[in-house]
């Protein structure tokens, strides 16, 4: 059983009925290590998700081992996807998590198909593959190995410091395929981070992870999104953020303002009304036109980001498949008793 050591019941977890019918449901479990969270374990028929051709995303395939995320970031754009399960996009997104327990096995079969063209696969585009439960389920090592063994390039975006566990595996994968690493970190104030990203590792822990990836010879881009209007968009905040990212060794940064899509908009505005009620009218005006901040604000913020990126010598990210090798070190591999270097590991910026 996947909850060994959690002696709530004989099989290591408290089994309970699922809140909603889920295809392939094996069981729903709770454990004291994850108080308040229910895991709905399912067997998936497929884990490779085709990105719609109308999408602007610079990749064609994604993998999401989890649905829902215990990081509980109040601004998370993926909250809307929980409504497809007839779950709410607020507390349910944070606490009713779907786990594809056979992800690696299914992926291995999918990658073995003659029709598979070894296109780039992105992980972490919807919910974080290294959220805390990955420490129990251990899905990512099998996924990484399956991708590398099949010759499929991939990238990972995460806030989870659990990724450090898999650095040796990622270094090995980088011998044969392009591996892109991205850490999501948009603020370094620990008090604000605790309030708005309550389930994530602290900013200092993520900065340390960037350094560990660089020390391992892997490039590491940073997704500095979302920048929060009137909370983290001031010159002092941006200067500190970009300065600490540069000091940690980030190979590039993609930064931009908060998006408020349906599902996340309601949850974020509720949080804002509780913690910063004086900002509610300003946000309502700024996002009057829909999910995106006004054009004037976006142009202003782009200019400030450019200033501090240049000040700290950071390169600009340009999407998942932009190869940024600045500062990347060759990763040597030993094959049949000989050593070879494939050249700099290519980074995919998020």
C-alpha positions in Angstrom: 0.0 0.0 0.0 1.1 3.6 -0.7 0.6 4.8 2.9 2.9 2.4 4.7 3.6 3.5 8.3 0.4 5.6 8.6 -1.4 3.2 11.0 -4.9 4.6 10.8 -6.3 1.3 9.5 -4.7 -2.0 8.8 -3.7 -1.0 5.3 -2.0 2.2 6.4 -4.7 4.7 5.5 -8.3 5.7 6.2 -10.3 4.7 3.2 -13.5 6.8 2.6 -16.0 7.2 -0.2 -15.0 9.5 -3.1 -16.7 12.8 -3.2 -17.5 12.4 -6.9 -17.4 9.5 -9.3 -13.9 9.4 -10.8 -12.9 7.2 -13.7 -10.5 4.5 -12.6 -10.9 5.2 -8.9 -9.0 2.7 -6.7 -9.7 4.3 -3.4 -9.8 7.6 -1.5 -7.5 7.9 1.5 -6.6 10.3 4.3 -3.5 10.2 6.5 -2.4 12.4 9.5 0.8 13.4 7.7 -1.5 15.4 5.3 -4.2 16.7 7.6 -7.3 17.9 5.9 -6.3 16.4 2.5 -8.0 13.5 0.7 -6.2 11.6 -2.0 -8.3 10.0 -4.7 -6.0 7.3 -6.2 -7.0 6.5 -9.8 -5.6 4.3 -12.5 -5.3 6.4 -15.6 -5.8 5.1 -19.2 -3.5 7.8 -20.6 -1.1 10.4 -19.1 0.2 12.1 -22.2 -2.1 15.1 -22.8 -2.2 16.7 -26.2 -2.2 20.5 -26.2 -5.0 21.9 -28.4 -3.6 23.2 -31.7 -5.2 26.6 -31.0 -3.1 27.0 -27.9 -0.3 29.6 -27.8 1.8 27.2 -25.6 5.2 26.5 -27.2 4.9 22.7 -26.6 2.5 20.0 -27.8 2.3 17.6 -24.9 2.0 17.7 -21.1 1.9 15.3 -18.2 0.2 16.0 -14.9 0.5 13.2 -12.3 -1.8 15.1 -9.9 -5.0 17.0 -10.2 -5.3 19.7 -7.6 -2.4 20.9 -5.5 -1.6 21.1 -1.8 0.6 24.2 -2.5 -2.7 26.1 -2.1 -1.5 29.2 -4.0 -4.5 31.5 -3.9 -3.7 32.9 -7.4 -3.3 29.6 -9.2 -4.6 29.7 -12.7 -5.3 26.0 -12.7 -8.1 26.1 -10.2 -10.7 26.2 -12.9 -9.8 22.6 -13.9 -11.2 21.2 -10.6 -14.7 22.3 -11.7 -14.5 19.7 -14.4 -14.6 17.1 -11.6 -17.6 18.8 -10.0 -15.3 20.0 -7.3 -15.0 23.6 -6.2 -12.0 25.7 -7.3 -11.2 26.9 -3.8 -10.8 24.5 -0.9 -11.4 21.4 -3.0 -8.5 22.3 -5.3 -6.2 22.5 -2.3 -7.6 19.5 -0.4 -9.2 17.0 -2.8 -6.3 15.7 -4.9 -6.4 13.1 -7.7 -3.3 10.9 -8.0 -2.6 8.9 -11.1 -0.9 6.0 -9.3 0.0 4.1 -12.5 1.4 7.2 -14.4 4.9 5.8 -15.1 3.6 2.4 -16.3 1.1 4.0 -18.7 3.6 6.6 -19.9 6.1 3.8 -20.8 3.5 2.1 -23.0 2.5 5.4 -24.7 6.1 6.3 -25.4 6.7 2.9 -27.0 4.1 3.4 -29.7 5.5 3.6 -33.2 3.5 6.8 -33.7 5.3 8.6 -30.9 7.5 11.4 -32.5 9.5 12.2 -29.4 8.1 15.8 -29.2 8.9 17.9 -26.1 6.8 17.1 -23.0 6.2 19.7 -20.3 5.5 18.8 -16.7 4.2 21.3 -14.1 2.1 23.3 -16.5 -1.2 22.7 -14.6 -0.4 21.4 -11.1 2.9 20.9 -9.5 4.5 17.4 -10.0 6.7 17.9 -6.9 4.0 18.9 -4.4 4.4 17.2 -1.0 2.6 14.0 -1.8 5.2 13.1 -4.4 7.4 12.2 -1.5 4.9 9.4 -0.8 3.8 8.4 -4.2 7.2 8.6 -5.9 5.7 9.0 -9.4 8.4 11.3 -10.9 11.4 9.0 -11.0 9.5 6.6 -13.2 8.2 9.4 -15.4 11.7 10.9 -15.8 13.2 7.5 -16.6 10.4 6.7 -19.1 10.9 10.0 -21.0 14.7 9.7 -21.0 14.7 6.0 -22.1 12.4 6.8 -25.0 14.6 9.7 -26.2 11.9 12.2 -25.4 13.0 15.8 -24.4 11.1 17.3 -21.4 11.0 20.2 -19.0 9.8 20.5 -15.4 8.4 23.6 -13.7 8.0 23.4 -9.9 7.9 25.1 -6.6 8.7 21.9 -4.9 12.1 21.4 -3.3 11.5 17.7 -3.4 12.9 17.9 -6.9 16.4 17.8 -5.3 15.8 14.1 -4.6 15.8 13.5 -8.4 18.9 15.6 -9.4 21.0 12.5 -10.0 18.3 11.1 -12.2 17.9 14.4 -14.1 21.7 14.6 -14.7 21.6 11.1 -16.1 18.6 11.9 -18.3 20.4 15.0 -19.6 23.0 12.7 -21.2 20.6 11.6 -23.9 17.7 14.2 -24.1 17.2 17.9 -23.6 16.1 18.5 -20.0 14.7 21.9 -19.1 14.5 22.9 -15.5 12.4 25.8 -14.1 11.7 27.0 -10.6 8.6 29.1 -9.9 9.5 31.9 -7.6 8.0 35.4 -7.8 8.5 36.8 -4.3 11.1 36.5 -1.6 9.2 38.1 1.3 8.6 35.0 3.6 5.6 36.6 5.4 3.7 37.3 2.1 4.7 33.9 0.8 3.3 32.2 3.8 0.0 34.1 3.3 -0.4 33.6 -0.4 1.4 30.3 -1.1 0.8 28.5 2.3 1.7 25.0 1.1 4.9 25.8 -0.8 8.5 25.6 0.4 9.8 29.0 1.6 11.5 31.3 -0.9 14.9 30.7 0.7 14.5 27.0 0.2 13.6 27.5 -3.5 16.6 29.8 -3.9 18.8 27.1 -2.4 17.3 24.6 -4.9 18.3 26.8 -7.8 21.9 26.8 -6.5 21.8 23.0 -6.1 20.7 22.6 -9.7 23.4 24.9 -10.9 26.1 23.2 -8.8 25.0 19.9 -10.4 25.7 21.4 -13.8 22.1 21.8 -14.8 20.8 25.2 -16.0 17.8 26.5 -14.1 15.4 29.2 -15.3 12.9 30.9 -13.1 9.3 31.7 -13.6 8.9 34.9 -11.7 5.1 35.0 -12.0 2.8 36.3 -10.9 4.1 39.8 -10.0 1.3 41.1 -7.8 0.1 44.7 -8.3 0.8 47.0 -5.3 2.2 44.0 -3.4 5.4 42.8 -5.2 5.7 45.2 -8.1 7.6 48.0 -6.4 11.2 48.8 -7.2 12.4 47.6 -3.9 10.6 44.2 -4.3 11.7 43.7 -7.9 15.3 44.6 -7.1 15.5 42.2 -4.2 13.8 39.4 -6.2 16.1 39.7 -9.2 19.1 40.2 -7.1 18.5 37.0 -5.1 17.7 35.0 -8.3 21.0 36.2 -9.8 22.9 35.3 -6.6 21.4 31.9 -6.6 22.6 31.3 -10.2 19.4 31.4 -12.2 20.2 31.1 -16.0 17.3 33.3 -17.0 14.0 34.7 -15.8 10.5 35.0 -17.2 8.4 37.5 -15.3 4.9 39.0 -15.7 1.9 40.2 -13.9 -0.9 38.3 -12.2 -3.7 36.8 -14.4 -7.1 36.4 -12.8 -8.9 33.8 -14.8 -12.3 32.4 -13.8 -12.0 30.0 -10.9 -8.9 31.7 -9.6 -10.3 35.2 -9.8 -13.0 34.6 -7.2 -10.6 32.8 -4.8 -7.9 35.4 -5.1 -10.3 38.3 -4.6 -11.7 36.7 -1.5 -8.2 36.4 -0.1 -7.4 40.0 -1.1 -10.6 41.2 0.7 -9.5 39.5 3.9 -5.8 40.5 3.9 -5.6 43.7 1.9 -9.2 45.1 1.7 -8.0 48.6 0.6 -6.6 47.1 -2.6 -9.9 45.5 -3.7 -11.2 48.5 -5.6 -7.8 49.0 -7.3 -7.7 45.4 -8.5 -11.3 45.6 -9.7 -10.4 48.6 -11.8 -7.1 47.1 -13.0 -8.8 43.8 -14.1 -12.0 45.5 -15.3 -11.3 44.2 -18.8 -11.1 40.5 -17.9 -8.4 38.1 -16.9 -5.5 40.4 -17.7 -4.3 43.6 -16.1 -4.8 46.8 -18.2 -2.4 47.3 -21.1 -0.9 50.4 -19.5 0.0 48.5 -16.4 1.4 45.6 -18.4 3.6 47.9 -20.4 4.8 49.7 -17.2 5.6 46.5 -15.4 7.5 45.2 -18.5 9.7 48.3 -18.4 10.5 47.8 -14.7 11.3 44.2 -15.1 13.6 45.0 -17.9 15.5 47.5 -15.7 16.1 45.0 -12.9 16.8 42.1 -15.2 19.6 44.2 -16.8 20.9 45.4 -13.5 21.4 41.9 -12.2 22.7 40.4 -15.5 19.8 38.0 -16.0 18.7 36.8 -19.4 15.1 37.0 -20.5 13.1 33.8 -20.9 11.2 33.2 -24.1 9.1 30.1 -23.5 9.6 26.4 -22.8 11.6 25.6 -25.9 14.0 28.5 -26.0 17.5 27.1 -25.5 19.4 29.2 -23.0 22.8 27.8 -22.2 24.4 30.8 -20.6 26.4 29.6 -17.7 25.5 26.0 -18.2 28.2 23.5 -17.8 28.7 20.4 -19.9 27.5 17.2 -18.2 30.0 14.4 -18.8 28.8 10.8 -19.2 30.7 7.6 -19.2 29.7 5.1 -22.0 31.4 1.7 -22.4 34.4 2.9 -20.4 34.9 6.2 -22.3 33.9 9.7 -21.3 32.0 12.0 -23.6 30.4 15.4 -23.2 27.2 16.2 -25.0 27.9 20.0 -24.6 25.9 22.4 -22.5 22.6 21.1 -21.2 19.9 23.1 -22.8 17.5 25.0 -20.5 13.9 25.6 -21.1 12.6 28.7 -19.5 9.2 29.0 -18.1 
